[in-house]
Amino acid sequence: MPVQKLQTVDGFVVRDFADTPSSGIIRRGRKILQRSATDLARSATYAFAFHGIERGGASGGLDAEGDEEGPALIALMGELRDDLIGGQLELLPAKGIDGDELAAALDAAIETSGRATDTVELDFGDRADVLTAGVMAATSWALDGGLDGRRIVVEGDPDDPIHQALTEAVTAAGATAVEPKTAEGKPWMIWSTEADLMLVGSRPGAMNHQGAELLDVAAVVPWAPLPITTKALAVMIGRNITYVPDFVSASGPLVAHHLERSGTQLDSAVHEGLSSLDGGDDPLFMAACHRAEAFLATWQDKLPFGRPLAG
């Protein structure tokens, strides 16, 4: 996986494929690990491939805190400026960065360079609407009949805007948003909440195999990248719990505008893509990976090593 180490700031961008238009997220913090960025880029690669889009995954990291945060982000956007305005690289705001700040940093970098930009119109919006649309399409598919009357628990911080948007969407569709089980000093109790389906996504690797053993739901749908570990997936497969891959359900912010260029709506693409996998012998996750890898093989000589799951 090619890694671009930035020269003017402590940051990097990883891409699954060199010299290929790529998209992903960028995070900022005290120490952003390249390993986690590699996993996030892989999830993005599979998201594009699942939907039949010739684009690779990428992920950026910026180490900065306090007063250094703003200048460091401007420096990073300055180094990546040509790739960004040329469409070779798309970055969406994630941990430690919001869309308005990302857009302002690029504007500042452009102004400093004194070079005009009219190649492409960039959108750094948080895209909560398309994320919710994709998650809800995957949820409806997993429940095989819609959400009306179903019980759904949303894992994560209730104050998170995405968590709130998903909870509102769940109730608007006629489902009951189930209050997660809690116990002081026992955060793992959430996994034992009784419901029809759980939406999970508070952080990469949020659910490990021990959490998966506690599940009291028929299906799990991610609302963010890489929310479960490899061992958690194995437990769910063994317990016959449906797990929709994050690179399908949470793919909206990355793929929606690319799908729209060909006249395809995200919710339809998610539902139809999952339905195309139904009825095979492979677990759903593996079938989705095979679909993505079959498409990758049509335009890449070599597939990336490793599938998109948290360690």
C-alpha positions as CSV (number, residue, x, y, z in Angstrom):
1,M,0.0,0.0,0.0
2,P,1.7,3.3,-1.1
3,V,2.2,5.8,1.7
4,Q,2.7,9.5,1.0
5,K,4.6,11.1,3.9
6,L,4.0,14.8,4.0
7,Q,7.0,17.2,4.0
8,T,5.8,20.3,5.7
9,V,3.7,18.7,8.5
10,D,3.5,15.5,10.5
11,G,1.0,13.7,8.4
12,F,0.5,11.1,5.7
13,V,-1.9,9.7,3.1
14,V,-2.2,5.9,2.4
15,R,-3.7,4.6,-0.8
16,D,-4.5,1.1,-1.8
17,F,-3.4,1.7,-5.4
18,A,-0.7,4.0,-6.7
19,D,-1.5,6.5,-9.4
20,T,-5.2,5.8,-9.1
21,P,-8.0,8.2,-8.2
22,S,-8.7,7.5,-4.6
23,S,-11.1,8.6,-1.8
24,G,-11.3,8.2,1.9
25,I,-11.3,10.0,5.2
26,I,-8.8,12.2,7.0
27,R,-8.4,12.2,10.8
28,R,-6.4,14.5,13.2
29,G,-5.2,13.9,16.7
30,R,-2.2,13.5,18.9
31,K,-1.1,10.3,17.1
32,I,-2.9,8.9,14.1
33,L,-1.7,5.3,13.5
34,Q,-0.8,4.3,10.0
35,R,-2.0,0.8,10.6
36,S,-5.6,2.0,11.3
37,A,-5.4,4.3,8.3
38,T,-4.5,1.2,6.2
39,D,-7.5,-0.6,7.4
40,L,-9.8,2.4,6.7
41,A,-8.4,2.7,3.2
42,R,-9.1,-0.9,2.5
43,S,-12.7,-0.5,3.6
44,A,-13.1,2.4,1.1
45,T,-11.6,0.3,-1.7
46,Y,-14.1,-2.5,-1.1
47,A,-16.9,0.1,-0.9
48,F,-16.1,1.4,-4.4
49,A,-15.6,-2.1,-5.8
50,F,-18.8,-3.4,-4.3
51,H,-20.7,-0.7,-6.2
52,G,-18.7,-1.2,-9.4
53,I,-16.8,2.1,-9.3
54,E,-13.2,2.2,-10.5
55,R,-11.7,4.1,-7.6
56,G,-9.3,3.1,-4.9
57,G,-9.4,3.7,-1.1
58,A,-7.3,6.2,0.8
59,S,-7.0,7.5,4.3
60,G,-5.1,10.4,5.7
61,G,-3.7,11.2,9.2
62,L,-2.5,14.4,10.7
63,D,-0.7,14.6,14.1
64,A,-1.5,17.9,15.7
65,E,-3.0,19.3,18.8
66,G,-4.0,22.6,20.3
67,D,-2.7,25.7,18.6
68,E,-1.0,23.6,15.9
69,E,-4.2,22.1,14.6
70,G,-5.3,24.9,12.2
71,P,-1.9,25.7,10.7
72,A,-1.1,22.0,10.3
73,L,-4.3,21.3,8.5
74,I,-3.6,24.2,6.1
75,A,-0.1,22.9,5.5
76,L,-1.5,19.4,4.8
77,M,-4.1,20.7,2.3
78,G,-1.4,22.8,0.6
79,E,0.7,19.7,-0.1
80,L,-2.3,17.8,-1.3
81,R,-3.8,20.7,-3.2
82,D,-3.1,19.5,-6.8
83,D,-4.5,16.0,-6.2
84,L,-7.6,17.4,-4.5
85,I,-8.6,20.0,-7.1
86,G,-7.6,17.6,-9.9
87,G,-9.9,14.8,-8.6
88,Q,-7.1,12.4,-8.0
89,L,-7.8,12.5,-4.2
90,E,-11.0,13.0,-2.2
91,L,-10.9,13.3,1.6
92,L,-13.9,13.4,3.9
93,P,-13.7,14.8,7.4
94,A,-13.5,12.3,10.3
95,K,-12.1,12.2,13.8
96,G,-10.9,15.7,14.9
97,I,-12.0,17.6,11.8
98,D,-15.3,18.9,10.5
99,G,-16.2,19.7,6.9
100,D,-16.2,23.5,7.3
101,E,-12.7,23.5,8.7
102,L,-11.5,21.2,6.0
103,A,-12.9,23.5,3.3
104,A,-11.5,26.6,4.9
105,A,-8.1,25.0,5.2
106,L,-8.0,24.3,1.4
107,D,-9.2,27.8,0.7
108,A,-6.3,29.2,2.8
109,A,-3.8,26.9,1.1
110,I,-5.0,28.0,-2.3
111,E,-4.9,31.7,-1.4
112,T,-1.3,31.2,-0.1
113,S,-0.3,29.5,-3.3
114,G,-1.7,32.3,-5.4
115,R,-2.9,29.7,-8.0
116,A,-6.5,29.6,-9.3
117,T,-8.7,26.5,-9.0
118,D,-11.5,25.8,-11.4
119,T,-10.8,22.2,-12.2
120,V,-13.4,20.6,-9.9
121,E,-15.9,21.6,-7.3
122,L,-15.1,20.1,-4.0
123,D,-17.6,19.0,-1.4
124,F,-16.3,18.5,2.2
125,G,-19.7,18.2,3.7
126,D,-20.2,15.6,6.5
127,R,-22.8,13.9,4.3
128,A,-24.9,12.6,7.3
129,D,-27.9,12.4,5.0
130,V,-26.4,9.9,2.5
131,L,-24.8,7.9,5.4
132,T,-28.2,7.6,7.0
133,A,-29.8,6.6,3.6
134,G,-27.3,3.8,3.1
135,V,-27.6,2.5,6.6
136,M,-31.4,2.5,6.5
137,A,-31.4,0.7,3.1
138,A,-29.1,-2.0,4.5
139,T,-31.3,-2.2,7.7
140,S,-34.5,-2.6,5.7
141,W,-32.8,-5.4,3.6
142,A,-31.5,-7.2,6.7
143,L,-34.9,-7.2,8.3
144,D,-36.5,-8.5,5.1
145,G,-39.8,-6.6,5.2
146,G,-39.1,-3.2,6.5
147,L,-38.7,-1.5,9.9
148,D,-42.4,-1.1,10.9
149,G,-42.9,-2.6,14.3
150,R,-39.3,-3.7,14.7
151,R,-37.0,-3.0,17.6
152,I,-33.6,-1.5,16.8
153,V,-30.8,-0.4,19.2
154,V,-28.3,2.2,18.1
155,E,-24.9,1.7,19.6
156,G,-22.7,4.7,20.3
157,D,-22.8,8.1,21.9
158,P,-26.4,9.5,22.0
159,D,-25.0,13.0,21.7
160,D,-23.2,12.2,18.4
161,P,-25.1,13.9,15.5
162,I,-24.9,10.7,13.4
163,H,-26.3,8.6,16.3
164,Q,-29.2,11.1,16.6
165,A,-29.9,11.1,12.8
166,L,-30.1,7.3,12.8
167,T,-32.4,7.2,15.8
168,E,-34.7,9.7,14.1
169,A,-34.7,7.7,10.9
170,V,-35.4,4.5,12.7
171,T,-38.4,5.9,14.5
172,A,-39.6,7.7,11.3
173,A,-39.7,4.4,9.6
174,G,-42.0,2.9,12.3
175,A,-39.5,1.1,14.4
176,T,-38.9,1.4,18.1
177,A,-35.5,2.7,19.1
178,V,-34.6,0.4,22.0
179,E,-32.8,1.8,25.0
180,P,-29.4,0.1,25.3
181,K,-28.6,-2.0,28.3
182,T,-26.3,-0.3,30.7
183,A,-24.6,-1.0,34.0
184,E,-22.1,1.1,35.9
185,G,-18.6,-0.2,35.1
186,K,-19.9,-2.7,32.6
187,P,-20.0,-1.0,29.2
188,W,-20.1,-4.4,27.4
189,M,-23.7,-4.9,28.6
190,I,-24.9,-2.9,25.6
191,W,-24.2,-6.0,23.4
192,S,-26.7,-8.0,25.3
193,T,-29.6,-5.6,24.5
194,E,-32.6,-7.5,23.2
195,A,-33.8,-6.2,19.8
196,D,-34.3,-7.3,16.3
197,L,-31.3,-5.5,15.0
198,M,-28.3,-3.4,16.2
199,L,-26.7,-0.5,14.5
200,V,-23.0,-0.3,15.5
201,G,-20.3,2.2,14.7
202,S,-18.9,4.1,17.6
203,R,-15.3,3.3,16.7
204,P,-13.2,0.8,14.8
205,G,-13.2,-2.5,16.6
206,A,-16.0,-1.5,19.0
207,M,-17.3,-5.1,19.1
208,N,-14.9,-7.9,19.7
209,H,-15.7,-11.6,19.9
210,Q,-16.7,-11.4,23.6
211,G,-19.3,-8.7,22.7
212,A,-20.5,-10.8,19.7
213,E,-21.1,-13.7,22.1
214,L,-23.6,-11.5,24.1
215,L,-25.6,-10.4,21.1
216,D,-29.4,-10.8,21.4
217,V,-30.3,-9.6,17.9
218,A,-30.9,-11.3,14.5
219,A,-28.8,-8.8,12.6
220,V,-26.0,-6.2,12.9
221,V,-25.6,-3.3,10.6
222,P,-22.6,-0.9,10.8
223,W,-23.0,2.9,10.5
224,A,-19.2,3.6,10.4
225,P,-16.1,1.7,9.1
226,L,-14.7,-1.4,10.7
227,P,-16.8,-1.6,13.8
228,I,-16.2,-5.3,14.4
229,T,-13.1,-7.5,14.7
230,T,-12.3,-10.6,12.7
231,K,-13.1,-12.8,15.7
232,A,-16.4,-11.0,16.2
233,L,-17.4,-11.8,12.6
234,A,-16.5,-15.5,13.2
235,V,-18.7,-15.6,16.3
236,M,-21.7,-14.0,14.4
237,I,-21.4,-16.4,11.5
238,G,-21.3,-19.3,14.0
239,R,-24.4,-18.0,15.7
240,N,-26.2,-17.3,12.4
241,I,-26.5,-13.6,13.1
242,T,-26.6,-11.6,9.9
243,Y,-23.8,-9.1,9.5
244,V,-24.0,-6.5,6.7
245,P,-20.4,-5.4,5.8
246,D,-19.6,-1.8,6.7
247,F,-18.3,-1.2,3.2
248,V,-21.9,-1.6,2.0
249,S,-24.0,-0.1,4.7
250,A,-21.7,2.8,5.6
251,S,-20.5,3.5,2.0
252,G,-22.8,6.4,1.3
253,P,-20.5,9.4,2.0
254,L,-17.8,7.9,-0.3
255,V,-19.9,6.5,-3.2
256,A,-23.2,8.4,-3.4
257,H,-22.1,11.2,-5.7
258,H,-20.2,8.8,-7.9
259,L,-23.3,6.6,-8.3
260,E,-25.4,9.6,-9.0
261,R,-23.2,10.5,-12.0
262,S,-24.5,7.3,-13.6
263,G,-28.1,7.9,-12.5
264,T,-28.1,5.4,-9.6
265,Q,-29.5,6.2,-6.2
266,L,-27.6,5.0,-3.2
267,D,-30.4,3.3,-1.4
268,S,-31.3,1.3,-4.5
269,A,-27.6,0.4,-5.0
270,V,-27.3,-0.9,-1.5
271,H,-30.5,-2.9,-1.5
272,E,-29.9,-4.4,-5.0
273,G,-26.3,-5.1,-4.3
274,L,-27.1,-7.0,-1.1
275,S,-30.0,-8.8,-2.8
276,S,-27.6,-10.1,-5.5
277,L,-25.7,-12.0,-2.7
278,D,-28.7,-13.6,-1.2
279,G,-29.1,-17.4,-1.3
280,G,-25.4,-18.4,-1.7
281,D,-23.5,-20.7,0.4
282,D,-21.0,-18.1,1.7
283,P,-21.6,-16.0,4.7
284,L,-22.8,-12.5,3.7
285,F,-19.5,-10.8,4.4
286,M,-17.6,-13.2,2.3
287,A,-20.1,-13.0,-0.6
288,A,-19.8,-9.2,-0.5
289,C,-16.0,-9.5,-0.6
290,H,-16.1,-11.8,-3.5
291,R,-18.4,-9.4,-5.4
292,A,-16.0,-6.6,-4.7
293,E,-12.9,-8.6,-5.6
294,A,-14.4,-9.8,-8.9
295,F,-14.9,-6.2,-9.9
296,L,-11.4,-5.2,-8.8
297,A,-9.9,-8.0,-10.9
298,T,-11.4,-6.4,-14.0
299,W,-9.2,-3.3,-13.7
300,Q,-6.4,-4.1,-11.3
301,D,-3.6,-6.6,-12.0
302,K,-3.2,-7.4,-8.3
303,L,-5.7,-7.4,-5.5
304,P,-4.9,-5.7,-2.2
305,F,-3.9,-8.1,0.6
306,G,-6.4,-8.4,3.5
307,R,-10.1,-7.8,3.8
308,P,-11.7,-4.9,5.6
309,L,-12.1,-5.9,9.2
310,A,-10.6,-4.4,12.5
311,G,-7.8,-6.4,13.9
